[in-house]
Amino acid sequence: MHIDKDLVAASATPLVLGILADGESYGYAIVKRVNELSGGRMQWTDGMLYPLLHRLERLGYVEASWGTSEAGRRRKHYAITPAGRETLADRQQQWSVVADALKQVWQDVQRPPVLVEGWA
């Protein structure tokens, strides 16, 4: 299934902040986690993730620090900040409203039309 790029873009910030709310992580692990969470239906790339992480860092929602992997490679780790947690809470509320509205619309679409007597 193809996920429209507008949906990917709209969901990227809350997804990354939500992942980082569970603990600090690095780029490849974030991409892998998005893949797991979506059952393989969202395939993020480094070219999409790193500009987002840099933007979130500029906004003060995440902070980065250098660490070393088990294999001895340096990698940048990202952690959510208090401002990022506030933004995540706000985005969760926004997405709940959108999801509830979509759920109602989709339920209405699936119901057979109600025929009013005298109309048809």
C-alpha positions as CSV (number, residue, x, y, z in Angstrom):
1,M,0.0,0.0,0.0
2,H,1.2,3.5,-0.9
3,I,0.9,6.1,1.9
4,D,0.3,9.6,0.4
5,K,3.3,11.9,1.0
6,D,1.0,14.5,2.6
7,L,0.0,11.9,5.3
8,V,3.6,10.9,5.8
9,A,4.6,14.6,6.3
10,A,1.7,15.3,8.6
11,S,2.4,12.3,10.8
12,A,6.2,12.5,10.9
13,T,6.6,14.9,13.8
14,P,4.2,13.2,16.2
15,L,5.7,9.8,15.2
16,V,9.3,10.8,15.9
17,L,8.4,12.6,19.1
18,G,6.4,9.6,20.2
19,I,9.3,7.3,19.5
20,L,11.7,9.5,21.4
21,A,9.3,9.8,24.3
22,D,10.1,6.1,24.9
23,G,13.8,7.0,25.2
24,E,16.6,8.4,23.2
25,S,17.4,6.9,19.8
26,Y,19.4,7.3,16.7
27,G,18.4,7.7,13.0
28,Y,18.5,4.2,11.8
29,A,16.7,2.9,14.9
30,I,13.9,5.5,14.4
31,V,13.5,4.5,10.7
32,K,13.3,0.8,11.8
33,R,10.8,1.6,14.5
34,V,8.5,3.5,12.1
35,N,8.7,0.4,9.8
36,E,7.8,-1.9,12.7
37,L,4.9,0.4,14.0
38,S,3.4,0.5,10.5
39,G,3.7,-3.1,9.8
40,G,6.1,-2.3,7.0
41,R,3.7,0.0,5.2
42,M,5.6,3.2,5.9
43,Q,9.1,3.1,4.5
44,W,11.0,6.1,5.7
45,T,14.4,7.0,4.3
46,D,17.4,8.8,5.8
47,G,16.7,11.6,3.3
48,M,13.3,12.2,4.9
49,L,14.2,11.6,8.6
50,Y,17.4,13.7,9.1
51,P,16.0,17.0,7.8
52,L,13.0,16.4,10.2
53,L,15.3,15.6,13.1
54,H,17.4,18.8,12.3
55,R,14.2,20.9,12.2
56,L,12.9,19.4,15.5
57,E,16.3,20.2,17.0
58,R,16.2,23.8,15.8
59,L,12.7,24.1,17.3
60,G,14.0,22.9,20.6
61,Y,11.8,19.7,20.6
62,V,14.8,17.3,20.5
63,E,18.4,17.5,21.5
64,A,21.2,15.6,19.9
65,S,24.4,14.2,21.4
66,W,27.2,12.0,20.0
67,G,27.5,8.5,21.3
68,T,29.3,5.3,20.3
69,S,27.6,2.1,19.1
70,E,28.5,-1.4,20.4
71,A,30.6,-1.7,17.3
72,G,32.6,1.4,18.2
73,R,31.0,3.7,15.5
74,R,30.1,7.2,16.5
75,R,26.4,8.0,16.0
76,K,24.2,10.9,16.9
77,H,21.5,10.2,19.5
78,Y,18.3,12.2,19.8
79,A,16.3,12.8,22.9
80,I,13.0,14.6,23.4
81,T,13.0,17.8,25.4
82,P,10.3,19.2,27.7
83,A,9.2,21.4,24.9
84,G,9.0,18.4,22.6
85,R,6.9,16.6,25.2
86,E,4.5,19.6,25.3
87,T,4.3,19.5,21.5
88,L,3.7,15.8,21.5
89,A,0.8,16.2,23.9
90,D,-0.7,18.9,21.7
91,R,-0.3,16.9,18.6
92,Q,-1.9,13.9,20.3
93,Q,-5.0,16.0,21.0
94,Q,-5.1,17.3,17.5
95,W,-4.7,13.8,15.9
96,S,-7.5,12.5,18.2
97,V,-9.9,15.2,16.9
98,V,-8.9,14.4,13.3
99,A,-9.1,10.6,13.9
100,D,-12.6,10.9,15.5
101,A,-13.9,13.0,12.7
102,L,-12.6,10.6,10.1
103,K,-14.0,7.6,11.9
104,Q,-17.5,9.2,12.0
105,V,-17.3,10.1,8.3
106,W,-16.2,6.6,7.3
107,Q,-18.9,5.0,9.5
108,D,-21.5,7.2,7.7
109,V,-20.1,6.3,4.3
110,Q,-20.4,2.6,5.1
111,R,-24.0,2.8,6.3
112,P,-26.7,2.3,3.7
113,P,-28.6,5.5,2.8
114,V,-31.8,6.2,4.8
115,L,-34.7,6.5,2.5
116,V,-37.3,9.0,3.6
117,E,-40.9,8.1,2.7
118,G,-42.0,10.0,-0.4
119,W,-38.4,10.5,-1.6
120,A,-36.6,8.2,-4.0
